């Protein structure tokens, strides 16, 4: 069985590494992108099984990137979990309006995040 | 003026003498009749006895004169004697007999025999028309005859009738005399003076108080007349006084009327001024549009000062010039000219008023050849100008000017009135300036607040990102992603994680509080189950309670109504309550109880901890406050949890409080409407 691929779009190096360490140790294939643009491109080329999307990104932000991916008929079925450290009211609404499938605030427990991912990728 | 109640003498008045005469006559008549009756009766008795005496005398005469002739049988003498007896007119019948033989008898003609016979019957003896007497006549002891004399009472009756007629005639005469006398007397002494009195009274009644009442009579009527005259005098005096006071009153009322007229005029004017001032004040307080307010003020100022045109200027400190702000009935030419030329401090009436800070008058502009824009003002027909400065808190704010076509000084009143309007104008301009400032400040504040929110959001992000890495790595190491971890290091890592989570709690609380203060915390209202809320909170604290070996009691009915509110925030509050209770209680128990009544949930968390002093109870819900007691030292906590809890509950329209006794534990309560449809505050 082919390993499931997860695209991590995150500009913070340490957080990217935590994701990578967590996910690879759990048996997922991980593709990384640092900016929104890179992320959208990577989604198109690799067609991952799931995308973890940070909101605060250089260039286009996570909401915009989510919108772009969900606007693409080939990619719109890919589940997107938005990860944000912004916690002002209305952020969750913005995330869902952009079309994300789940919403997680930082700091997240790696264990909880894994549990969320497993709901989409059983 | 004077109204007499009766002006004609009543016709009955004249009958007083008549009534008096009638009464008098009645009494006199009664008396006379009584006297007459008594007199007649006496007379009748007298005549009667006289008749009887006459009969006796006749009989005695017969006893003396007849024995001899009868003895001698001298019948002629007897006859002569009878004739002689008949000289008495009362004797109507005489009979002289001896045994059955009638010697002689004589009957007066006209007297009926039958009458006589019946009169002589014993029954009618003496009591009827006739009286009679018979007697035997003796000569020397022997009876020689018998005589019967009958007398008629007719003569007596005639005499009596004559007497009665006489008396009646006399009575009538006397009555007539009395009547006449009484009439004369009453007329003279009563009716006449009374009539005169009545005339006088009538005169008085008609208002003639100058004719004296005749009081010459010394009797009661005279006294009455005196009193009447006294009365007349009093009335006259009264009238005089009345007339005087009436004149005074009329004079007074005339003055009063005049005064009232004057006052009314003044009052009307004051009312007008007040009304105008009222409108102005209303405009000042209700309209923040300065242009409208100033236009209202200048219009009223012109109208009430009796002038024809006016303007309000605002003083611009930076260029030391007055700017035209509102005009009333000014020609376009003048308006344009003033706008172009501007009004400098010290120039024109307004400029001068600005310098002197007092009202400035220009009685006739024609006398001031150097007055700016003089030609235009004169062309517009204005001659006199009055300007007052607008001053507020010793600061020159502007000027108010009115223009009049008629030259001359302005009244003091007009100046005062204009000053009032100036005060209002100054207030309006200041209000408008303040409002502009407040608006500006508000905008600045809004921007600052937005910056603060953005800063907080950024801070939160900046803090969370590295914290995320710290907590993430810690968890990964603890989960042995990077291989086996020595026990000692594992313990340290657990402490690292715990502190990291505390730091996260702090960051979250600060963010929450900032959001609440910025009004950015919004409740997301949805349906929730209170049982599930309690369960979720218990799940996350069970481990902690177990660690401290505290008993965790839960008293929550299973059939609680479905609530509506911000579930996550309610969880946050209850978690704060339970977290604190477990944190500060070293032994014993922690109890969670929920009851529902009157559409509210009543939630309480009780512990057997150290309790709170009264002072602590008062401030524990304030920001950054923890109970200041040794028992709380060294306990984690930001001191923000309860103040955030308080705001969350209040935003739900609920109420939060604590009951506690030092040394005996505390109970924290919150009351929450079961259905919250709208966020408060």
Boltz contact constraints between the chains, C-beta under 6 A:
constraints:
  - contact:
      token1: [A, 12]
      token2: [B, 465]
      max_distance: 6.0
  - contact:
      token1: [A, 14]
      token2: [B, 469]
      max_distance: 6.0
  - contact:
      token1: [A, 15]
      token2: [B, 468]
      max_distance: 6.0
  - contact:
      token1: [A, 15]
      token2: [B, 469]
      max_distance: 6.0
  - contact:
      token1: [A, 18]
      token2: [B, 472]
      max_distance: 6.0
  - contact:
      token1: [A, 21]
      token2: [B, 476]
      max_distance: 6.0
  - contact:
      token1: [A, 21]
      token2: [B, 481]
      max_distance: 6.0
  - contact:
      token1: [A, 25]
      token2: [B, 481]
      max_distance: 6.0
  - contact:
      token1: [A, 56]
      token2: [B, 461]
      max_distance: 6.0
  - contact:
      token1: [A, 85]
      token2: [B, 461]
      max_distance: 6.0
  - contact:
      token1: [A, 85]
      token2: [B, 464]
      max_distance: 6.0
  - contact:
      token1: [A, 85]
      token2: [B, 465]
      max_distance: 6.0
  - contact:
      token1: [A, 86]
      token2: [B, 457]
      max_distance: 6.0
  - contact:
      token1: [A, 86]
      token2: [B, 461]
      max_distance: 6.0
  - contact:
      token1: [A, 87]
      token2: [B, 460]
      max_distance: 6.0
  - contact:
      token1: [A, 88]
      token2: [B, 457]
      max_distance: 6.0
  - contact:
      token1: [A, 89]
      token2: [B, 522]
      max_distance: 6.0
  - contact:
      token1: [A, 106]
      token2: [B, 464]
      max_distance: 6.0
  - contact:
      token1: [A, 106]
      token2: [B, 468]
      max_distance: 6.0
  - contact:
      token1: [A, 107]
      token2: [B, 464]
      max_distance: 6.0
  - contact:
      token1: [A, 107]
      token2: [B, 467]
      max_distance: 6.0
  - contact:
      token1: [A, 107]
      token2: [B, 468]
      max_distance: 6.0
  - contact:
      token1: [A, 107]
      token2: [B, 471]
      max_distance: 6.0
  - contact:
      token1: [A, 107]
      token2: [B, 504]
      max_distance: 6.0
  - contact:
      token1: [A, 110]
      token2: [B, 472]
      max_distance: 6.0
  - contact:
      token1: [A, 110]
      token2: [B, 475]
      max_distance: 6.0
  - contact:
      token1: [A, 110]
      token2: [B, 476]
      max_distance: 6.0
